Amino acid sequence: MKKLFTIAMIVLTSAVFGQTFQGKIVYQNAYTSKLPNVTSEQFEVMMGTTQNYIIKGGDYKSNLNGKMFQWQLYINKDNKLYNKMSNSETIFWNDGATNPDEVLKVEVNKGVTEVLGYNCDEVVLTCKSGIQKYYFNSKIGADISFFTKHLFGNWYDYLKVAKALPLKIIIDNPQYTLTSIATEVKELKLDDKEFQLPENATTAKSPY
C-alpha cells in the first residue's frame, strides 16, 4: 500500500508570463481507482484533492490536503525531491537524476482545451507506467535549463517539449486515473525560505 501511494505522490509530481513564471498555481485533483481494494475516495483522502504549487526559478513545492501525503519539495541545487508523509517525522527523498519509468513515445496536439481562459496545447507521453497527458499555455513559462537533470517522474521529458507549466494533467496507469486541473494561477514574488527544509529536519533516501 505504501508503494502504491508513493507512485501517486510522484505524479504530484515548475517572473513574467510568457517568460519564466514565478508564483502559485492551485490545482483540484480527482482520482478514479482501478484497484478492487482501494476506492477512489480513499485515494483522494490519502493524497488530497487540493494542491497548492509554488515555484521560483528551479525550486518548487506542493502542499496538499491529504491525510497521508502532506508536501513535496524539489530543491534544485540538490536535485532531490523531498516528500513528507503524515505517518513519519523523517522526510524521504528521491534522486532527481533517476527515473524508474521510461517514455516510449511523445505526441503534441495543438489547441486541445481551455483552462482558466488559457488556450492549451497537449503533450502526450506514452510511458512504461501508462499514459501521461499535460495541457499547457506558453504564457505560464518554465526555464527548462533548471530541470535538465530532473528526470524523475518524466518531468524533463515533458518540459523540454512544452517549456511551460501544465494547467491540466491526466495520469492513467493500472492503479488509477488522476485528473489535476488548475483553478487559480497567480504571479507572486516568493521568498527563498519557502523552498527550504524545516530546521533540524531528518531526511533519508526513499525506499521506493
C-alpha positions as a Markdown table, in Angstrom:
| # | Residue | x | y | z |
|---|---|---|---|---|
| 1 | Met | 0.0 | 0.0 | 0.0 |
| 2 | Lys | 2.8 | 2.4 | 0.9 |
| 3 | Lys | 4.4 | 1.8 | -2.6 |
| 4 | Leu | 1.1 | 2.5 | -4.2 |
| 5 | Phe | 0.7 | 5.9 | -2.6 |
| 6 | Thr | 4.3 | 6.7 | -3.4 |
| 7 | Ile | 3.6 | 6.2 | -7.1 |
| 8 | Ala | 0.7 | 8.7 | -6.8 |
| 9 | Met | 2.8 | 11.1 | -4.9 |
| 10 | Ile | 5.5 | 11.1 | -7.6 |
| 11 | Val | 3.0 | 12.4 | -10.1 |
| 12 | Leu | 2.2 | 15.3 | -7.9 |
| 13 | Thr | 4.5 | 15.3 | -9.1 |
| 14 | Ser | 7.9 | 24.1 | -12.1 |
| 15 | Ala | 9.0 | 36.5 | -13.4 |
| 16 | Val | 6.9 | 37.1 | -16.0 |
| 17 | Phe | 4.1 | 35.5 | -18.0 |
| 18 | Gly | 5.5 | 34.3 | -21.4 |
| 19 | Gln | 9.0 | 34.0 | -19.9 |
| 20 | Thr | 9.5 | 32.3 | -16.6 |
| 21 | Phe | 6.6 | 32.0 | -14.2 |
| 22 | Gln | 7.1 | 32.7 | -10.5 |
| 23 | Gly | 4.1 | 32.3 | -8.2 |
| 24 | Lys | 1.4 | 29.9 | -7.3 |
| 25 | Ile | -0.9 | 27.5 | -9.1 |
| 26 | Val | -3.8 | 25.9 | -7.3 |
| 27 | Tyr | -4.9 | 22.5 | -8.7 |
| 28 | Gln | -8.0 | 20.4 | -8.0 |
| 29 | Asn | -7.1 | 16.7 | -8.0 |
| 30 | Ala | -9.5 | 13.8 | -8.5 |
| 31 | Tyr | -8.7 | 10.1 | -8.5 |
| 32 | Thr | -10.5 | 7.2 | -10.2 |
| 33 | Ser | -9.3 | 4.0 | -8.7 |
| 34 | Lys | -8.8 | 0.8 | -10.8 |
| 35 | Leu | -8.0 | -1.4 | -7.8 |
| 36 | Pro | -10.6 | -3.6 | -6.1 |
| 37 | Asn | -9.2 | -3.0 | -2.6 |
| 38 | Val | -8.8 | 0.8 | -2.8 |
| 39 | Thr | -11.7 | 3.2 | -3.6 |
| 40 | Ser | -11.4 | 6.5 | -5.4 |
| 41 | Glu | -12.4 | 8.2 | -2.2 |
| 42 | Gln | -9.6 | 6.5 | -0.3 |
| 43 | Phe | -7.1 | 7.8 | -2.9 |
| 44 | Glu | -8.4 | 11.3 | -2.5 |
| 45 | Val | -8.4 | 11.2 | 1.3 |
| 46 | Met | -4.9 | 9.9 | 1.4 |
| 47 | Met | -3.4 | 12.1 | -1.3 |
| 48 | Gly | -5.6 | 15.2 | -1.1 |
| 49 | Thr | -7.8 | 17.0 | -3.6 |
| 50 | Thr | -6.4 | 20.5 | -3.3 |
| 51 | Gln | -2.8 | 21.1 | -4.3 |
| 52 | Asn | -1.0 | 24.5 | -3.8 |
| 53 | Tyr | 2.0 | 24.6 | -6.0 |
| 54 | Ile | 4.6 | 27.3 | -5.8 |
| 55 | Ile | 7.7 | 27.8 | -8.0 |
| 56 | Lys | 10.7 | 30.1 | -8.1 |
| 57 | Gly | 13.5 | 29.5 | -10.6 |
| 58 | Gly | 14.4 | 25.9 | -10.3 |
| 59 | Asp | 12.8 | 25.2 | -6.9 |
| 60 | Tyr | 9.2 | 24.2 | -6.4 |
| 61 | Lys | 6.9 | 23.0 | -3.6 |
| 62 | Ser | 3.5 | 21.4 | -3.4 |
| 63 | Asn | 1.3 | 21.4 | -0.3 |
| 64 | Leu | -1.7 | 19.1 | -0.3 |
| 65 | Asn | -4.7 | 18.5 | 2.0 |
| 66 | Gly | -4.2 | 14.7 | 2.1 |
| 67 | Lys | -4.3 | 12.6 | 5.3 |
| 68 | Met | -1.2 | 10.7 | 4.3 |
| 69 | Phe | 0.8 | 12.9 | 1.8 |
| 70 | Gln | 1.5 | 16.4 | 3.2 |
| 71 | Trp | 4.0 | 18.1 | 0.9 |
| 72 | Gln | 6.7 | 17.6 | -1.7 |
| 73 | Leu | 9.7 | 19.9 | -2.2 |
| 74 | Tyr | 12.2 | 20.0 | -5.1 |
| 75 | Ile | 15.5 | 21.7 | -4.3 |
| 76 | Asn | 17.3 | 22.3 | -7.5 |
| 77 | Lys | 20.9 | 22.5 | -6.1 |
| 78 | Asp | 20.4 | 19.0 | -4.5 |
| 79 | Asn | 18.4 | 17.7 | -7.5 |
| 80 | Lys | 16.2 | 15.9 | -4.9 |
| 81 | Leu | 12.5 | 15.6 | -4.3 |
| 82 | Tyr | 11.7 | 15.6 | -0.6 |
| 83 | Asn | 8.4 | 14.1 | 0.4 |
| 84 | Lys | 6.7 | 14.5 | 3.8 |
| 85 | Met | 4.2 | 11.8 | 4.9 |
| 86 | Ser | 2.0 | 12.2 | 7.9 |
| 87 | Asn | 3.0 | 8.9 | 9.4 |
| 88 | Ser | 6.7 | 9.7 | 9.7 |
| 89 | Glu | 8.8 | 12.6 | 11.0 |
| 90 | Thr | 11.5 | 11.6 | 8.6 |
| 91 | Ile | 11.4 | 13.4 | 5.2 |
| 92 | Phe | 12.2 | 10.9 | 2.4 |
| 93 | Trp | 13.9 | 12.0 | -0.8 |
| 94 | Asn | 14.2 | 10.7 | -4.3 |
| 95 | Asp | 17.2 | 11.4 | -6.6 |
| 96 | Gly | 16.0 | 13.6 | -9.5 |
| 97 | Ala | 18.6 | 12.0 | -11.8 |
| 98 | Thr | 17.0 | 8.6 | -11.5 |
| 99 | Asn | 13.8 | 7.5 | -13.3 |
| 100 | Pro | 12.2 | 4.1 | -12.8 |
| 101 | Asp | 9.8 | 4.9 | -15.7 |
| 102 | Glu | 10.6 | 5.3 | -19.4 |
| 103 | Val | 9.0 | 7.5 | -22.1 |
| 104 | Leu | 8.3 | 5.4 | -25.2 |
| 105 | Lys | 6.5 | 8.0 | -27.4 |
| 106 | Val | 5.8 | 11.7 | -27.3 |
| 107 | Glu | 2.9 | 13.4 | -29.2 |
| 108 | Val | 1.9 | 17.1 | -29.3 |
| 109 | Asn | -1.6 | 18.3 | -30.2 |
| 110 | Lys | -2.4 | 22.0 | -30.7 |
| 111 | Gly | -5.4 | 23.8 | -29.2 |
| 112 | Val | -6.9 | 20.9 | -27.4 |
| 113 | Thr | -8.7 | 22.5 | -24.4 |
| 114 | Glu | -9.1 | 25.7 | -22.4 |
| 115 | Val | -8.2 | 26.2 | -18.7 |
| 116 | Leu | -8.9 | 29.4 | -16.9 |
| 117 | Gly | -9.2 | 31.2 | -20.2 |
| 118 | Tyr | -5.8 | 29.9 | -21.5 |
| 119 | Asn | -5.9 | 28.0 | -24.8 |
| 120 | Cys | -3.9 | 24.9 | -24.1 |
| 121 | Asp | -1.8 | 22.5 | -26.3 |
| 122 | Glu | -1.4 | 18.9 | -25.3 |
| 123 | Val | 1.7 | 16.8 | -24.7 |
| 124 | Val | 1.0 | 13.0 | -24.5 |
| 125 | Leu | 3.7 | 10.8 | -23.1 |
| 126 | Thr | 3.3 | 7.1 | -23.6 |
| 127 | Cys | 5.3 | 5.5 | -20.8 |
| 128 | Lys | 6.1 | 2.1 | -19.4 |
| 129 | Ser | 3.9 | 3.1 | -16.5 |
| 130 | Gly | 0.9 | 4.2 | -18.6 |
| 131 | Ile | -0.3 | 7.4 | -20.4 |
| 132 | Gln | 0.5 | 10.9 | -19.1 |
| 133 | Lys | -1.2 | 13.9 | -20.7 |
| 134 | Tyr | -0.2 | 17.5 | -20.0 |
| 135 | Tyr | -2.1 | 20.7 | -21.1 |
| 136 | Phe | -0.2 | 24.0 | -21.2 |
| 137 | Asn | 0.0 | 27.5 | -22.4 |
| 138 | Ser | 3.3 | 29.2 | -23.2 |
| 139 | Lys | 2.4 | 32.2 | -21.1 |
| 140 | Ile | 3.0 | 30.1 | -18.0 |
| 141 | Gly | 6.6 | 29.6 | -19.0 |
| 142 | Ala | 9.3 | 27.5 | -17.3 |
| 143 | Asp | 13.0 | 27.9 | -17.6 |
| 144 | Ile | 13.9 | 24.3 | -18.6 |
| 145 | Ser | 17.6 | 24.9 | -18.1 |
| 146 | Phe | 16.9 | 24.4 | -14.3 |
| 147 | Phe | 15.4 | 21.0 | -14.9 |
| 148 | Thr | 17.7 | 19.2 | -17.4 |
| 149 | Lys | 18.7 | 16.7 | -14.6 |
| 150 | His | 15.1 | 16.3 | -13.2 |
| 151 | Leu | 14.4 | 13.0 | -14.9 |
| 152 | Phe | 12.4 | 11.6 | -12.0 |
| 153 | Gly | 8.6 | 11.4 | -12.8 |
| 154 | Asn | 9.4 | 12.2 | -16.5 |
| 155 | Trp | 9.4 | 15.9 | -15.6 |
| 156 | Tyr | 12.2 | 16.9 | -18.0 |
| 157 | Asp | 10.7 | 14.8 | -20.8 |
| 158 | Tyr | 7.6 | 16.9 | -20.6 |
| 159 | Leu | 9.2 | 20.3 | -20.0 |
| 160 | Lys | 11.7 | 20.1 | -22.9 |
| 161 | Val | 8.7 | 19.8 | -25.2 |
| 162 | Ala | 6.3 | 22.3 | -23.5 |
| 163 | Lys | 8.7 | 24.8 | -21.9 |
| 164 | Ala | 5.7 | 25.7 | -19.7 |
| 165 | Leu | 4.0 | 24.6 | -16.5 |
| 166 | Pro | 0.9 | 22.4 | -17.0 |
| 167 | Leu | -2.6 | 23.8 | -16.3 |
| 168 | Lys | -4.2 | 20.3 | -16.5 |
| 169 | Ile | -2.7 | 16.8 | -16.1 |
| 170 | Ile | -4.2 | 13.4 | -16.7 |
| 171 | Ile | -2.2 | 10.4 | -15.5 |
| 172 | Asp | -3.6 | 7.0 | -16.4 |
| 173 | Asn | -1.9 | 3.8 | -15.1 |
| 174 | Pro | -3.0 | 0.4 | -13.9 |
| 175 | Gln | -3.7 | 1.7 | -10.4 |
| 176 | Tyr | -5.8 | 4.8 | -11.0 |
| 177 | Thr | -6.5 | 7.8 | -13.2 |
| 178 | Leu | -5.6 | 11.2 | -11.8 |
| 179 | Thr | -7.1 | 14.3 | -13.2 |
| 180 | Ser | -5.5 | 17.6 | -12.0 |
| 181 | Ile | -6.9 | 20.9 | -13.2 |
| 182 | Ala | -5.7 | 24.4 | -12.3 |
| 183 | Thr | -8.3 | 26.6 | -10.5 |
| 184 | Glu | -6.0 | 29.6 | -9.9 |
| 185 | Val | -2.9 | 31.0 | -11.4 |
| 186 | Lys | -1.2 | 33.9 | -9.5 |
| 187 | Glu | 2.1 | 35.6 | -10.2 |
| 188 | Leu | 3.9 | 36.2 | -6.9 |
| 189 | Lys | 7.3 | 37.2 | -5.7 |
| 190 | Leu | 8.4 | 34.4 | -3.4 |
| 191 | Asp | 11.0 | 34.3 | -0.6 |
| 192 | Asp | 13.7 | 31.7 | -0.9 |
| 193 | Lys | 12.8 | 30.5 | 2.6 |
| 194 | Glu | 9.6 | 28.9 | 1.1 |
| 195 | Phe | 11.9 | 26.3 | -0.6 |
| 196 | Gln | 14.0 | 25.2 | 2.4 |
| 197 | Leu | 13.6 | 22.1 | 4.5 |
| 198 | Pro | 12.4 | 22.6 | 8.1 |
| 199 | Glu | 15.1 | 23.4 | 10.6 |
| 200 | Asn | 16.7 | 20.2 | 12.1 |
| 201 | Ala | 14.8 | 18.0 | 9.6 |
| 202 | Thr | 15.7 | 14.3 | 9.5 |
| 203 | Thr | 16.0 | 13.1 | 5.9 |
| 204 | Ala | 16.6 | 9.7 | 4.4 |
| 205 | Lys | 16.6 | 8.1 | 0.9 |
| 206 | Ser | 13.2 | 6.8 | -0.1 |
| 207 | Pro | 12.9 | 3.0 | -0.2 |
| 208 | Tyr | 10.6 | 3.4 | -3.3 |
